[in-house]
Amino acid sequence: MKVALYARYSSDNQRDASIADQLRICREHAGKQGWVIVEEYSDHAISGASLLRPGIQALMADALAGRFNLVLSEAMDRLSRDQEDIAGLFKRMGYAGVKIFTLSEGEVSHLHVGLKGTMNALFLKDLADKTRRGLRGRVEAGKSGGGNSYGYDVVKQFDGNGEPIRGDRAINAVTSAVVRRIFKDYASGKSAKRIATELNRDGIRAPTGGEWGFSTINGNPKRGTGILNNEMYVGRLVWNRQRFVKDPDTGKRQARLNPESEWITQEVPELRIVEDALWDEVKARQIAVKTPSSPHDERPENTLRERNRPRYLLSGLTKCGCCGGGYSMVSGDLLGCSTARNKGTCNNRTNIRRDRLEERVLNALRHHLMDPALFAEFCDEFTREMNRARIEGRAAITAAETEIRKIDRDLDKLIDLILDGGQADRLNEKMLMLEKRQKELKEFLETAKEPEPLLHPEMATFYRERVQELYAALKSEPKQPQTEVTEVLRSLINQIILTPQDGELQIDVRGERTHPLAAAGSSD
């Protein structure tokens, strides 16, 4: 019996020794049974609520490949706690002819999958409910329900038994001053992008320790994210604003906004950083920015970012030569450095029209493909391709001619057998089949054409025409990069580096040396 062992622990609070302990007792059991251990699989600090774990995925792949006959684990909940997943795993193992055996349940059957799977699912739900109940009690006591906000420090203290007291926060003098600065600047009329630029210029680190971006300041008012929307700054702790559900296909958590009636709000005046008047000014300006009353009012700062813009010919390929950040659309037809615009940490303020950039890049590629060295490479590739096609075409004709000659010989043998008194009915049936096949082959030879000469006399003209067709096709449809011909162009380019020089942008097109045959031959 070839056996695979599987072990898992789910929490960072547990330790790798848990894996070692599980595998040790499984090895002992396998040894008593005389089983041969083929492989050991494990997942460290990964929840059993999903099968999207590297260890269990490798186990399933090897089971389907026939590497072992049985899977041995400490208990079913080590394999999965999700009812659907354990049923799916059981079905896959059954298909592969692999049994599942656990030290707790013995050999796993359909009954185990149904009852134990339900129990594990109920356990997960009960655990989630208890966790939420504990967090709610902590919030109603004025403590944090999880995580920490910018502007505060986590207070570490212990009770009389030495157990940590969780959820206490204290105002940080330095970062709280930054919070007040952001609120005052925004209320005075500065945009979030300008505020982020000035904070980066002054060397103030963002909450993540990196550079400030406007989204860190703006956030999402409905979800309460972003500096300007955190009610903790006015001494109000809001919990259960949103919940997270796991996508069954990807295993990733997705945020879902809860009804406002389910929010838990607790006053924590000792944590106030911003006065009510300043908070109200910011909220009023956010509403005004979102719904401008006249053409002169400030437009929403992320209107362009959220617009469903088409993916242009060179989208995602352009980079700033100063900071390495991306060049993106800063208006309807202009490209600019995203880092300079959004964070202010790059001094490159030189923009370029999208159509002009595309024109220059296409012209450069057209001239590049006309390079004599590339033309010579095209000739070599063209020769190899034509030679392969000619050999294949000639091989089919030769095979047909050979088969016709063989059929002639077989027909002669069948006639001789009939004359010698063979079974005429069966031999006649065989003759009819051979004659039908012979007719098909002759029809093929009548229509088959001999391959053309290996080297076309107009190869140079053909090549230039194909390159020109590629250029014309790309130039005529710059807004439709999903076409096959555009994908060919994009495959020729790795990056386009835009570097300011004397008031202009120097364009450096970088890409691997590709076969010009692919580019020249794709305009059909």
C-alpha positions in Angstrom: 0.0 0.0 0.0 1.6 3.3 -1.1 0.6 6.1 1.2 0.7 9.9 1.2 0.7 11.8 4.5 -1.0 15.2 4.9 -0.7 17.7 7.8 -1.9 21.3 8.4 -2.2 23.9 11.0 -4.3 27.0 10.5 -3.1 29.9 12.7 0.0 31.9 13.1 -0.5 31.4 16.8 0.3 27.7 16.4 3.7 26.5 15.5 5.5 24.3 12.9 5.9 21.7 15.6 2.2 21.0 15.1 3.0 19.8 11.6 5.9 17.6 12.8 3.7 16.1 15.5 0.9 15.2 13.0 3.4 13.6 10.6 5.1 11.7 13.4 1.9 9.9 14.6 0.9 9.3 11.0 4.3 7.7 10.3 3.9 5.5 13.3 0.5 4.3 12.2 1.7 3.6 8.7 4.7 1.6 10.0 2.3 -0.6 12.1 0.2 -1.3 9.1 3.2 -2.0 6.9 2.4 0.8 4.5 5.0 2.5 2.3 5.1 6.3 2.6 5.6 7.8 -0.8 5.3 11.5 0.0 4.5 13.9 2.8 2.4 17.1 2.1 1.8 20.0 4.5 0.3 23.5 4.7 1.6 25.9 7.3 -0.6 28.6 8.8 -3.4 28.3 6.2 -7.1 28.0 7.0 -8.9 24.8 6.2 -11.9 26.7 4.9 -10.5 26.5 1.4 -8.8 24.0 -0.9 -6.6 26.8 -2.4 -3.6 25.6 -0.5 -0.3 24.5 -2.2 0.1 21.3 -0.2 -3.4 19.9 -0.7 -3.3 21.0 -4.4 0.0 19.0 -4.9 -1.6 16.0 -3.1 -4.6 16.0 -5.4 -2.4 16.4 -8.5 -0.2 13.5 -7.5 -3.2 11.3 -6.6 -4.6 11.8 -10.1 -1.1 10.8 -11.4 -1.3 7.5 -9.6 1.6 8.1 -7.2 -0.2 6.5 -4.2 -3.2 4.4 -3.1 -4.2 6.0 0.2 -4.1 9.4 1.9 -3.4 9.4 5.7 -4.0 12.4 7.9 -4.7 13.0 11.6 -8.3 14.0 11.1 -10.7 15.0 8.4 -10.6 18.7 9.6 -6.9 18.7 8.7 -7.8 18.0 5.1 -10.7 20.6 5.0 -13.3 22.2 7.2 -15.5 23.2 4.4 -18.4 20.8 3.6 -18.3 21.4 -0.1 -14.5 21.1 -0.3 -14.3 17.8 1.7 -17.0 16.3 -0.5 -15.1 17.5 -3.6 -11.8 16.1 -2.3 -13.5 12.7 -1.5 -15.0 12.6 -5.0 -11.6 13.3 -6.7 -9.8 10.7 -4.6 -12.5 8.2 -5.5 -12.0 9.0 -9.2 -8.3 8.4 -8.8 -8.8 5.2 -6.9 -7.3 6.6 -3.7 -8.8 6.0 -0.3 -8.7 8.5 2.6 -7.8 7.3 6.1 -7.6 9.4 9.2 -6.5 8.5 12.7 -9.7 9.9 14.2 -12.3 8.6 11.8 -10.7 5.6 10.3 -11.4 5.0 6.6 -13.5 7.9 5.3 -16.8 7.0 3.7 -19.7 8.9 2.3 -21.3 8.9 5.8 -18.2 10.6 7.2 -18.2 13.2 4.5 -21.8 14.0 5.1 -21.9 14.1 8.9 -18.3 15.3 9.7 -18.4 17.8 6.9 -21.6 19.3 8.4 -20.0 19.4 11.8 -16.9 21.1 10.6 -19.0 23.7 8.7 -21.0 24.4 11.9 -17.7 24.6 13.8 -16.4 27.3 11.5 -19.7 29.3 11.7 -19.7 29.0 15.5 -16.1 30.1 15.7 -16.9 33.1 13.5 -19.9 34.0 15.6 -17.9 33.8 18.8 -15.1 35.9 17.4 -17.6 38.6 16.3 -19.3 38.5 19.6 -16.0 39.1 21.4 -15.1 41.9 19.0 -18.4 43.6 19.5 -18.0 43.4 23.3 -14.6 45.0 22.9 -15.9 47.8 20.7 -18.8 48.5 23.1 -16.2 48.9 25.9 -14.5 51.6 23.8 -11.7 49.5 22.6 -10.5 48.8 19.0 -12.3 46.0 17.1 -9.1 45.1 15.2 -6.3 46.9 13.5 -4.9 50.4 14.2 -5.6 53.7 12.6 -3.0 56.3 11.5 -2.5 58.8 14.3 -2.7 56.3 17.2 -0.4 53.9 19.0 -1.3 50.5 20.3 -1.1 50.4 24.1 0.5 47.2 25.4 -0.5 46.3 28.9 -1.3 43.1 30.9 -3.9 42.1 33.5 -3.1 40.6 36.9 -2.7 37.1 35.4 -0.2 38.3 32.9 -2.7 38.1 30.0 -2.5 40.9 27.4 -5.3 43.5 27.5 -6.2 44.1 23.9 -7.8 47.0 22.0 -6.4 50.0 23.9 -5.2 52.9 21.8 -3.5 56.2 22.5 -3.0 59.4 20.4 0.4 59.7 18.8 1.6 63.3 19.0 3.5 63.3 15.7 1.1 61.4 13.4 -2.0 63.0 14.9 -0.5 66.4 13.9 -0.3 65.1 10.3 -3.9 64.1 10.4 -4.9 67.6 11.5 -2.8 69.1 8.8 -4.5 66.9 6.2 -8.0 68.0 7.4 -7.1 71.7 7.5 -5.4 71.6 4.0 -8.4 69.9 2.5 -10.9 72.3 4.2 -8.9 75.2 2.8 -9.4 74.0 -0.8 -6.4 71.9 -1.5 -7.0 68.7 -3.5 -6.0 65.3 -2.1 -3.3 65.0 -4.8 -1.7 68.3 -3.8 -1.8 67.3 -0.1 -0.1 64.0 -0.9 2.5 65.8 -3.0 3.3 68.3 -0.2 3.5 65.5 2.4 6.0 63.6 0.2 8.0 66.7 -0.4 8.3 67.3 3.3 9.5 63.7 3.9 6.5 62.5 5.9 5.9 58.8 5.5 2.5 57.4 4.7 0.7 54.9 7.0 2.2 52.0 5.1 5.7 53.5 5.5 6.0 54.5 1.9 4.9 57.5 -0.1 1.5 59.2 0.1 -1.1 58.8 -2.7 -4.3 60.7 -3.1 -6.4 57.5 -2.5 -4.9 57.2 1.0 -6.4 60.5 1.8 -9.6 60.4 -0.2 -10.5 56.7 0.5 -14.1 55.7 0.2 -16.6 57.7 2.2 -19.3 54.9 2.1 -16.9 52.4 3.5 -15.2 54.8 5.9 -11.8 54.3 4.5 -9.2 57.0 3.9 -7.9 59.6 6.3 -10.8 62.0 5.6 -13.5 59.5 6.4 -12.2 57.9 9.6 -14.7 58.9 12.3 -12.2 57.8 15.0 -10.6 61.2 14.5 -13.8 62.9 15.9 -14.0 60.4 18.8 -16.4 58.0 17.3 -15.6 54.3 16.9 -17.7 52.7 14.1 -17.6 48.9 13.8 -19.3 46.4 11.5 -19.6 48.9 8.7 -18.7 46.1 6.3 -18.2 42.3 6.2 -16.0 40.0 4.2 -17.1 37.0 2.2 -14.9 34.5 0.5 -15.1 34.0 -3.2 -15.7 30.2 -3.7 -13.7 30.2 -7.0 -10.7 32.2 -6.0 -10.7 31.9 -2.2 -10.1 35.7 -1.9 -12.1 37.8 0.5 -14.5 40.4 -1.0 -15.8 43.4 1.0 -19.6 43.8 1.4 -21.2 46.9 2.9 -23.6 46.2 5.8 -26.8 48.1 6.3 -26.3 51.2 8.5 -28.7 49.8 11.0 -26.2 47.0 11.8 -23.3 49.4 12.4 -22.0 49.5 16.0 -21.1 53.1 17.1 -19.3 53.9 20.3 -18.2 57.3 21.5 -14.5 57.5 22.5 -13.9 61.2 23.2 -10.4 60.5 24.6 -9.3 59.6 21.1 -10.5 62.7 19.3 -8.0 64.4 17.1 -10.2 66.7 14.9 -12.8 69.1 16.1 -16.4 68.8 14.9 -16.4 72.1 13.0 -13.3 71.1 10.9 -14.8 67.6 10.3 -18.1 69.2 9.1 -16.1 71.5 6.7 -14.4 68.6 5.2 -17.6 66.6 4.7 -19.3 69.6 3.1 -16.4 70.1 0.7 -16.4 66.3 -0.2 -20.1 66.6 -1.2 -19.5 69.8 -3.2 -16.6 68.1 -5.0 -18.6 65.1 -5.8 -21.6 67.0 -7.2 -20.3 70.3 -8.7 -23.1 73.0 -9.0 -21.4 74.9 -11.8 -18.8 74.4 -14.5 -16.3 76.4 -12.3 -16.6 74.1 -9.3 -13.9 71.5 -8.7 -14.6 68.3 -10.5 -14.3 64.9 -8.7 -10.6 64.1 -8.4 -10.9 60.5 -9.5 -13.4 61.0 -12.4 -10.7 60.3 -15.0 -9.3 57.4 -13.0 -12.8 55.7 -12.7 -13.8 56.4 -16.3 -14.0 53.3 -18.4 -11.3 54.4 -20.9 -10.4 52.2 -23.8 -7.1 50.3 -23.7 -4.9 52.1 -26.2 -2.3 50.7 -28.6 0.6 51.3 -26.1 -1.2 51.0 -22.8 0.9 49.6 -20.0 4.2 49.8 -22.0 5.2 53.4 -21.3 7.5 54.2 -18.4 9.0 57.4 -16.9 12.8 57.5 -17.5 13.2 59.6 -14.3 11.4 57.5 -11.7 10.4 54.3 -13.4 6.7 54.9 -12.8 4.1 54.5 -15.4 3.1 57.1 -18.0 -0.8 57.2 -18.1 -3.5 59.4 -19.5 -3.6 62.7 -17.6 -6.3 64.2 -19.9 -8.3 63.1 -22.9 -5.3 63.0 -25.2 -2.1 63.6 -23.1 0.2 61.1 -21.4 2.1 62.1 -18.3 4.1 60.6 -15.4 1.7 59.1 -12.9 4.1 59.5 -10.0 4.7 63.1 -10.6 0.9 63.8 -10.9 -0.3 61.6 -8.0 2.5 61.7 -5.5 4.8 64.6 -6.5 7.9 62.7 -5.8 9.0 62.9 -9.5 10.0 66.1 -11.2 9.1 64.9 -14.7 6.2 67.2 -15.8 6.7 66.8 -19.5 3.6 65.4 -21.3 3.1 64.0 -24.8 0.1 63.5 -27.0 -0.9 59.9 -27.3 -1.3 60.0 -31.1 2.1 61.6 -31.5 3.7 58.9 -29.3 2.0 56.2 -31.3 3.0 57.8 -34.6 6.7 58.0 -33.6 6.8 54.5 -32.2 5.2 53.0 -35.3 7.6 54.9 -37.6 10.6 53.7 -35.6 9.4 50.1 -35.8 8.8 50.4 -39.5 12.3 51.6 -40.1 13.7 49.0 -37.7 12.0 46.2 -39.6 13.6 47.4 -42.8 17.1 46.9 -41.3 19.3 44.8 -43.6 20.2 42.4 -40.7 16.5 41.8 -40.0 15.7 41.3 -43.6 18.5 38.7 -43.8 16.9 37.0 -40.7 13.5 37.1 -42.5 15.0 35.4 -45.5 16.5 32.6 -43.4 13.2 32.1 -41.6 11.2 32.3 -44.8 13.5 29.7 -46.4 13.1 27.3 -43.5 9.3 27.7 -43.5 9.0 27.3 -47.3 11.3 24.3 -47.2 9.2 22.7 -44.4 5.9 23.3 -46.3 7.4 21.9 -49.5 8.7 18.8 -47.8 5.3 18.2 -46.2 3.4 18.8 -49.5 5.7 16.5 -51.4 5.5 13.9 -48.7 1.7 13.8 -49.0 1.9 13.3 -52.8 4.6 10.7 -52.5 2.6 8.8 -49.9 -0.5 8.8 -52.2 1.5 7.5 -55.2 3.0 4.7 -53.0 -0.4 3.7 -51.6 -1.9 3.5 -55.2 0.9 1.1 -56.3 0.3 -1.0 -53.2 -3.4 -1.1 -53.9 -2.7 -2.3 -57.4 -0.6 -5.2 -56.0 -3.3 -6.1 -53.5 -6.0 -6.1 -56.1 -3.9 -8.5 -58.3 -3.5 -10.8 -55.3 -7.2 -10.8 -54.6 -8.0 -11.7 -58.2 -5.6 -14.6 -58.0 -7.3 -15.8 -54.8 -10.7 -15.7 -56.4 -9.5 -17.7 -59.4 -8.0 -20.3 -57.0 -11.4 -20.8 -55.5 -11.3 -18.5 -52.5 -14.4 -17.1 -50.7 -15.6 -14.8 -53.5 -18.1 -12.7 -51.4 -15.5 -11.7 -48.8 -12.8 -11.1 -51.4 -15.1 -9.1 -53.5 -16.0 -6.9 -50.5 -12.3 -6.3 -49.9 -11.8 -5.4 -53.6 -14.6 -2.8 -53.6 -13.0 -1.2 -50.5 -9.6 -1.0 -52.1 -11.0 0.3 -55.4 -12.8 3.1 -53.5 -9.6 4.1 -51.7 -7.7 4.0 -54.9 -10.3 6.4 -56.5 -9.9 8.8 -53.6 -6.1 8.9 -53.9 -6.3 9.5 -57.7 -8.7 12.4 -57.1 -6.3 13.8 -54.6 -3.3 13.6 -57.0 -5.4 15.3 -59.8 -5.9 18.3 -57.6 -2.6 18.3 -55.7 -0.1 20.9 -56.7 3.7 20.6 -56.6 5.2 23.0 -54.0 6.4 26.2 -55.4 10.2 27.0 -55.7 12.0 27.3 -52.5 13.0 31.0 -52.9 10.4 33.4 -54.3 12.1 35.8 -56.8 10.1 38.8 -55.4 11.0 38.1 -51.7 12.3 41.6 -51.0 9.2 43.2 -52.4 7.0 40.8 -50.6 8.7 41.6 -47.3 8.4 45.4 -47.7 4.8 45.1 -48.6 4.0 43.1 -45.5 5.8 45.5 -43.2 3.9 48.4 -44.8 0.6 46.5 -44.4 1.4 46.0 -40.7 2.2 49.7 -40.3 -1.0 50.8 -42.1 -3.2 48.4 -40.1 -1.8 49.6 -36.8 -2.1 53.2 -37.8 -5.7 52.9 -38.9 -6.9 51.3 -35.7 -5.0 52.8 -32.8 -7.9 52.5 -30.4 -8.5 48.8 -30.9 -5.6 46.9 -29.4 -7.5 43.7 -29.1 -7.0 43.0 -32.8 -4.5 40.3 -33.7 -2.2 42.7 -35.6 -2.0 44.9 -32.5 -1.1 42.0 -30.3 1.8 41.2 -32.7 3.1 44.8 -32.3 2.8 44.7 -28.5 4.8 41.4 -28.5 7.7 43.3 -30.2 7.9 45.8 -27.3 8.9 45.3 -23.7 9.0 48.9 -22.6 8.8 52.4 -23.9 11.0 54.7 -21.8 10.0 58.4 -21.9 12.8 60.8 -20.6 12.6 64.6 -20.7 15.5 66.2 -22.6 15.6 69.9 -23.6 11.8 70.3 -23.2 11.1 67.3 -25.3 10.7 63.6 -24.5 13.3 61.2 -25.7 11.6 57.9 -26.6 13.5 54.7 -26.1 11.7 51.6 -27.4 13.0 48.4 -25.8 12.1 44.9 -26.9 13.6 41.5 -27.6 14.9 40.7 -31.1 11.9 38.9 -32.6 11.5 37.1 -35.9 10.4 39.7 -38.5 8.5 37.0 -40.3 5.9 36.9 -37.4 5.4 40.6 -37.6 5.5 40.9 -41.4 3.2 37.9 -41.9 0.4 38.9 -39.4 -1.4 41.5 -41.4 -3.7 39.0 -43.2 
